[in-house]
Amino acid sequence: MKRLVLPFLLAAALSAGNSRGDSRLVPGIYSFTVASYQQLARGDANLALSPFNIAAALSMTLPGARGRTAIEIATVLHQHYDSSYDSAFAALVGDLTKAGNTGANELLNANGLWVQKGFPIQPRFQEILATAYHSLITPLDFVTNPEGAREEINRWTEQHSNDKIKDLFPAGSLNDQTRMVLTSAIYFYGKWQDPFLASRTEAGSFILQSGAVKQTKFMHQTSHFNYTETPSSQVLEMRYAGTGIAFDVLLPKTSTGLVEIEKSLRSGDLTAWLGNLTSCNVRVSLPKFRAESQFSLGTTLSGMGMPTAFTNNADFSGIDSRGNLAISEVAHKAFVDVSEQGTEAAAATGIAVHPAAMRAPEPTVVFRADHPFLFIIRDSRTGVMLFIGRLVNPRS
């Protein structure tokens, strides 16, 4: 059986976007986000991924999937696939892109469809990918020059991730049996609504899960942020300027409490926590950090409920009427970098002020993220999570 290769990738300097889109997709996106995070958060390493981006790439296969294969993919995505799904997903991505490019922010989305020269593709599949996913066919010669094809796809990856994702496919990963490669990339650079001053960044201690202490750079500021507490955690929300996108930090109250926060994702506690956020004065200490991850998701997605797509029983006859395609690889790479340089701005405002009655000083909450925490980048209006990850060992 000929093989269909699906690489999904993400690059982000900070990250976000802004979305309204079709609300019927939102619960499924949340469920897929939680399920994929829990599958990939095993072990004790830093983690960064974009389930939203993975869902986008998987969605590109649905117009070509049939029978049990289609049912399994849609079920893993927690979506009902019908004739309106692709346009609804396209509207969601379109809203994100439009709002994410406000001011000096930058959001890039791109999809690629790479096909063996002369390989017949069903016209309806081509039409849907072109109209809903803005992905046109690029013919390549996998049969006689798989390395040349691999290099061209990798160059496209670099170009559409602002050079953050390199060598998505290592040497030898594509071969003469490859007939198609689908790629989906997202890149965003967002500027903080309330920037950190680099002059206030200083070294501090970060407590690892083992109890060991590592020195790293902490950014500091005191300002009004959305904030709430639970019996076991503090939740801080920081906004990106000019968008509805938020950076949420879920900080356990103990250095070993991250596991319990991760378990709470499936229970629905997170939705309640974020719904309780209120504005208050917060003294924030947040480490500068970079989190990078790379996954081969075939086994993970099979375990989540779509094994047929990876077997000889796969049915992608909506792509190739002969029905001889199956997925051989699903690759995902992610990059998240958090620093003071989220905002660059200059402003001057003159306001006439007259004396007012003295008010009692407002209490200040201390939020010091000096031990492992979970972070989310989401559209605060719909709740769609664009990125999710954890920091257990800062490497700034």
C-alpha positions as CSV (number, residue, x, y, z in Angstrom):
1,M,0.0,0.0,0.0
2,K,1.3,3.5,-0.9
3,R,1.8,5.7,2.1
4,L,0.4,9.1,3.0
5,V,2.7,11.2,5.2
6,L,1.2,13.8,7.5
7,P,3.6,16.2,9.2
8,F,2.1,18.8,11.4
9,L,4.2,21.6,12.7
10,L,4.1,24.7,14.8
11,A,6.5,27.6,15.5
12,A,5.8,30.4,17.9
13,A,7.9,33.2,19.4
14,L,5.2,34.0,21.9
15,S,1.9,33.0,20.5
16,A,-1.7,33.7,20.0
17,G,-4.4,34.7,17.6
18,N,-8.0,35.9,17.9
19,S,-11.0,33.9,17.1
20,R,-14.8,33.7,16.9
21,G,-15.5,31.2,14.2
22,D,-18.1,28.5,14.5
23,S,-19.0,27.9,18.2
24,R,-20.0,24.3,17.6
25,L,-16.4,23.4,17.0
26,V,-15.2,24.8,20.3
27,P,-16.2,22.0,22.7
28,G,-14.6,19.4,20.5
29,I,-11.4,21.4,20.2
30,Y,-11.2,21.6,24.0
31,S,-11.7,17.9,24.4
32,F,-9.1,17.1,21.8
33,T,-6.6,19.5,23.4
34,V,-7.0,17.9,26.8
35,A,-6.8,14.3,25.4
36,S,-3.7,15.0,23.3
37,Y,-2.0,16.9,26.2
38,Q,-2.6,14.0,28.6
39,Q,-1.3,11.5,26.0
40,L,1.9,13.5,25.4
41,A,2.6,14.9,28.9
42,R,4.0,11.6,30.2
43,G,7.5,11.8,31.6
44,D,9.0,14.9,33.3
45,A,10.3,17.1,30.5
46,N,9.2,20.5,29.3
47,L,6.4,20.3,26.8
48,A,5.0,22.6,24.1
49,L,2.4,21.6,21.6
50,S,-0.5,23.0,19.5
51,P,-3.4,20.5,19.5
52,F,-5.3,23.2,17.5
53,N,-2.6,22.9,14.8
54,I,-2.7,19.1,14.9
55,A,-6.5,19.3,14.6
56,A,-6.2,21.6,11.6
57,A,-3.9,19.1,9.8
58,L,-6.0,16.1,10.7
59,S,-9.0,18.0,9.4
60,M,-7.3,18.2,6.0
61,T,-7.5,14.4,5.8
62,L,-11.2,14.2,6.5
63,P,-12.5,15.2,3.0
64,G,-10.6,12.2,1.7
65,A,-11.4,9.7,4.4
66,R,-14.3,7.2,4.1
67,G,-16.0,4.6,6.2
68,R,-14.4,3.5,9.5
69,T,-11.3,5.6,8.8
70,A,-13.4,8.8,8.6
71,I,-15.4,7.9,11.7
72,E,-12.3,7.3,13.8
73,I,-10.5,10.5,12.8
74,A,-13.7,12.6,13.5
75,T,-14.1,10.8,16.8
76,V,-10.6,11.5,17.9
77,L,-11.1,15.1,17.0
78,H,-14.4,15.1,19.0
79,Q,-16.2,16.5,16.0
80,H,-19.1,15.7,13.8
81,Y,-17.9,15.7,10.2
82,D,-20.4,16.8,7.7
83,S,-20.6,19.0,4.6
84,S,-20.3,22.2,6.6
85,Y,-17.3,21.2,8.8
86,D,-14.5,22.4,6.4
87,S,-16.0,25.8,5.9
88,A,-16.6,26.2,9.6
89,F,-13.0,25.3,10.4
90,A,-11.9,27.7,7.7
91,A,-13.9,30.5,9.2
92,L,-12.4,29.9,12.6
93,V,-8.8,30.0,11.2
94,G,-9.8,33.1,9.2
95,D,-11.0,34.9,12.3
96,L,-7.8,34.0,14.1
97,T,-5.6,35.2,11.3
98,K,-7.5,38.5,10.9
99,A,-7.4,39.4,14.6
100,G,-3.9,38.1,15.1
101,N,-2.4,40.5,12.7
102,T,-3.6,43.6,14.4
103,G,-1.1,46.3,15.4
104,A,2.4,45.0,15.4
105,N,1.3,41.4,16.1
106,E,1.9,38.7,13.5
107,L,0.0,35.5,12.9
108,L,0.8,33.2,10.0
109,N,-1.1,30.1,8.9
110,A,-0.2,28.0,5.9
111,N,-1.0,24.6,4.6
112,G,0.8,22.6,2.0
113,L,-0.1,19.6,-0.2
114,W,2.7,17.8,-1.9
115,V,1.9,15.0,-4.4
116,Q,3.9,12.6,-6.4
117,K,4.0,13.8,-10.1
118,G,1.3,12.0,-12.1
119,F,-0.4,10.6,-9.0
120,P,-4.2,11.0,-9.5
121,I,-6.1,13.0,-6.9
122,Q,-9.9,13.1,-6.7
123,P,-11.1,16.5,-7.9
124,R,-13.5,17.1,-5.0
125,F,-10.6,16.6,-2.5
126,Q,-8.5,19.1,-4.4
127,E,-11.3,21.6,-4.4
128,I,-12.0,21.4,-0.6
129,L,-8.3,21.7,0.3
130,A,-7.9,24.7,-2.1
131,T,-11.0,26.5,-0.9
132,A,-11.2,25.7,2.8
133,Y,-7.5,25.2,3.6
134,H,-5.9,27.3,0.9
135,S,-3.7,24.4,0.0
136,L,-2.8,24.0,-3.6
137,I,-1.0,20.9,-5.0
138,T,2.7,21.1,-5.5
139,P,4.0,18.1,-7.6
140,L,7.3,16.5,-6.4
141,D,9.2,13.4,-7.4
142,F,9.3,11.1,-4.4
143,V,9.9,8.1,-6.6
144,T,13.3,9.0,-8.1
145,N,14.3,11.9,-5.8
146,P,12.8,11.5,-2.3
147,E,15.7,13.5,-0.8
148,G,15.1,16.4,-3.1
149,A,11.4,16.3,-2.3
150,R,12.2,16.2,1.4
151,E,14.5,19.2,1.2
152,E,11.9,21.3,-0.7
153,I,9.2,20.5,2.0
154,N,11.7,21.4,4.7
155,R,12.5,24.7,3.0
156,W,8.7,25.5,2.9
157,T,8.5,24.6,6.6
158,E,11.3,27.1,7.5
159,Q,9.8,29.8,5.4
160,H,6.3,29.5,6.9
161,S,7.6,29.2,10.5
162,N,9.8,32.3,10.4
163,D,12.9,30.0,10.3
164,K,11.9,28.5,13.7
165,I,11.2,24.9,12.5
166,K,14.1,23.4,10.6
167,D,14.6,19.9,9.3
168,L,11.0,18.7,10.0
169,F,11.8,15.6,8.0
170,P,15.3,14.1,8.7
171,A,17.3,12.5,6.0
172,G,15.8,9.2,4.8
173,S,12.4,9.9,6.4
174,L,10.7,10.1,3.0
175,N,11.2,7.4,0.4
176,D,10.1,6.1,-3.0
177,Q,6.8,4.8,-1.5
178,T,5.7,8.3,-0.5
179,R,2.8,9.6,-2.6
180,M,1.6,12.6,-0.7
181,V,2.7,14.9,2.2
182,L,0.3,17.3,3.9
183,T,1.7,20.1,6.0
184,S,0.1,22.7,8.3
185,A,2.1,25.5,9.9
186,I,1.3,28.3,12.3
187,Y,3.5,31.1,13.6
188,F,2.7,34.0,15.9
189,Y,4.6,36.8,17.5
190,G,2.5,38.7,20.0
191,K,3.3,41.8,22.1
192,W,2.4,41.9,25.8
193,Q,-0.4,44.3,26.7
194,D,1.6,45.0,29.9
195,P,5.3,44.7,29.0
196,F,8.1,43.7,31.3
197,L,11.1,46.0,31.7
198,A,14.3,44.3,30.8
199,S,16.1,46.4,33.5
200,R,14.1,44.5,36.1
201,T,15.0,41.1,35.0
202,E,17.3,39.3,37.4
203,A,18.6,35.9,38.4
204,G,16.6,33.8,40.8
205,S,16.1,30.2,42.0
206,F,13.7,27.8,40.2
207,I,12.8,24.7,42.2
208,L,12.7,21.6,40.0
209,Q,10.3,18.7,40.7
210,S,13.2,16.7,42.2
211,G,13.7,19.4,44.8
212,A,17.0,20.6,43.2
213,V,17.4,24.3,42.5
214,K,18.4,25.9,39.2
215,Q,19.3,29.5,38.7
216,T,17.4,31.3,35.9
217,K,16.3,34.7,34.8
218,F,13.0,36.1,36.2
219,M,11.0,39.0,34.7
220,H,9.2,41.2,37.2
221,Q,6.4,43.6,37.2
222,T,3.4,44.7,39.3
223,S,0.2,45.5,37.5
224,H,-3.5,44.6,37.2
225,F,-4.0,41.2,35.7
226,N,-6.9,38.7,35.8
227,Y,-6.3,36.3,38.6
228,T,-7.9,33.6,40.8
229,E,-6.9,31.0,43.3
230,T,-8.0,27.4,44.0
231,P,-7.2,25.4,47.2
232,S,-4.1,24.0,45.4
233,S,-3.1,26.6,42.7
234,Q,-2.8,30.2,41.6
235,V,-4.1,31.1,38.1
236,L,-2.7,34.2,36.3
237,E,-3.8,35.6,33.0
238,M,-1.7,38.0,30.9
239,R,-3.1,39.5,27.7
240,Y,-1.5,40.2,24.4
241,A,-2.0,43.8,23.1
242,G,-4.8,44.4,20.7
243,T,-6.2,40.9,20.7
244,G,-8.5,38.7,22.8
245,I,-5.6,36.3,23.3
246,A,-4.4,35.4,26.8
247,F,-1.4,33.7,28.3
248,D,-2.6,31.7,31.3
249,V,-0.2,30.3,33.9
250,L,-1.5,27.6,36.3
251,L,0.9,27.5,39.2
252,P,0.6,24.9,41.9
253,K,1.0,26.1,45.4
254,T,3.7,23.5,46.0
255,S,6.7,22.6,43.9
256,T,5.4,19.0,43.4
257,G,1.8,19.9,42.6
258,L,1.9,20.0,38.8
259,V,0.7,16.4,38.4
260,E,-2.6,17.3,40.2
261,I,-3.1,20.3,37.9
262,E,-2.6,18.1,34.8
263,K,-5.1,15.6,36.2
264,S,-7.7,18.3,36.7
265,L,-7.8,19.2,33.0
266,R,-10.1,16.3,32.1
267,S,-12.4,16.9,35.0
268,G,-13.4,20.3,33.7
269,D,-12.0,22.2,36.6
270,L,-10.0,24.4,34.2
271,T,-13.1,25.9,32.7
272,A,-14.4,26.8,36.1
273,W,-11.0,28.3,37.2
274,L,-10.8,30.5,34.1
275,G,-14.4,31.5,34.6
276,N,-13.5,32.9,38.0
277,L,-10.7,35.2,36.9
278,T,-11.1,38.8,38.2
279,S,-8.8,41.8,37.9
280,C,-6.5,42.6,40.8
281,N,-3.1,44.0,41.5
282,V,-0.5,41.2,41.1
283,R,3.2,41.3,41.7
284,V,4.4,38.9,38.9
285,S,7.7,37.0,38.8
286,L,7.9,34.9,35.7
287,P,10.9,33.1,34.3
288,K,12.1,33.8,30.8
289,F,11.9,30.5,29.1
290,R,11.9,28.5,25.8
291,A,10.0,25.3,25.4
292,E,10.6,23.1,22.4
293,S,9.0,19.7,21.6
294,Q,9.0,17.2,18.7
295,F,6.7,14.2,18.4
296,S,6.0,11.4,16.1
297,L,2.3,11.0,16.7
298,G,1.3,7.8,14.9
299,T,1.2,5.6,18.0
300,T,-0.4,8.4,20.1
301,L,-3.2,9.0,17.6
302,S,-3.8,5.2,17.2
303,G,-4.1,4.9,20.9
304,M,-6.5,7.8,21.0
305,G,-8.9,5.9,18.7
306,M,-7.9,6.2,15.0
307,P,-5.7,3.1,14.4
308,T,-7.3,2.2,11.0
309,A,-5.7,5.2,9.2
310,F,-2.3,3.7,9.8
311,T,-3.1,0.2,8.5
312,N,-3.7,-1.4,5.1
313,N,-7.4,-1.2,6.0
314,A,-7.3,2.6,5.7
315,D,-9.8,4.1,3.4
316,F,-8.7,7.4,1.8
317,S,-10.6,6.7,-1.4
318,G,-11.8,10.3,-1.3
319,I,-8.2,11.2,-2.2
320,D,-7.3,8.3,-4.4
321,S,-10.3,6.3,-5.9
322,R,-8.2,3.1,-5.9
323,G,-8.1,3.2,-2.1
324,N,-4.5,2.4,-1.7
325,L,-3.4,5.1,0.7
326,A,-2.6,4.9,4.5
327,I,-0.8,7.3,6.9
328,S,2.8,6.4,7.6
329,E,3.9,9.3,9.8
330,V,2.5,12.2,11.7
331,A,5.2,14.6,12.9
332,H,4.6,17.6,15.1
333,K,7.1,20.3,16.2
334,A,6.5,23.2,18.5
335,F,8.5,26.2,19.8
336,V,7.4,28.7,22.4
337,D,9.6,31.6,23.6
338,V,8.6,33.9,26.4
339,S,10.6,37.0,27.2
340,E,10.3,40.7,28.0
341,Q,10.3,41.5,24.2
342,G,6.6,40.8,24.0
343,T,5.8,44.5,23.7
344,E,7.5,47.4,21.9
345,A,5.7,50.7,22.4
346,A,6.1,54.4,23.0
347,A,3.4,56.8,24.2
348,A,2.8,60.1,25.9
349,T,-0.6,61.2,27.4
350,G,-1.5,64.5,29.2
351,I,-4.3,64.4,31.7
352,A,-5.4,67.2,34.0
353,V,-5.5,65.9,37.5
354,H,-7.2,67.4,40.5
355,P,-6.9,66.3,44.1
356,A,-9.0,63.4,45.2
357,A,-9.8,61.7,48.5
358,M,-7.1,59.3,49.6
359,R,-8.0,55.6,49.1
360,A,-6.8,52.7,51.1
361,P,-3.9,50.9,49.4
362,E,-5.1,48.0,47.2
363,P,-3.9,44.6,48.3
364,T,-1.2,43.1,46.1
365,V,-1.2,39.4,45.2
366,V,2.3,37.8,44.9
367,F,2.6,35.4,41.9
368,R,6.1,33.9,41.8
369,A,6.4,31.1,39.2
370,D,9.6,29.6,40.7
371,H,8.6,26.0,40.3
372,P,6.9,23.8,37.6
373,F,3.8,25.2,36.0
374,L,1.3,24.6,33.2
375,F,0.7,27.3,30.6
376,I,-2.0,27.9,28.0
377,I,-2.4,30.4,25.1
378,R,-6.0,30.8,24.3
379,D,-8.7,32.9,22.8
380,S,-10.3,34.3,25.9
381,R,-13.7,34.9,24.2
382,T,-14.3,31.4,22.8
383,G,-12.0,29.4,25.1
384,V,-10.1,27.9,22.1
385,M,-6.7,26.9,23.2
386,L,-4.0,27.5,20.6
387,F,-1.1,26.2,22.6
388,I,-0.6,24.3,25.8
389,G,2.5,23.2,27.6
390,R,4.4,23.0,30.9
391,L,7.7,24.3,32.2
392,V,9.5,22.0,34.5
393,N,13.1,23.1,33.8
394,P,13.7,26.7,32.5
395,R,16.2,27.1,29.7
396,S,16.1,30.8,28.8
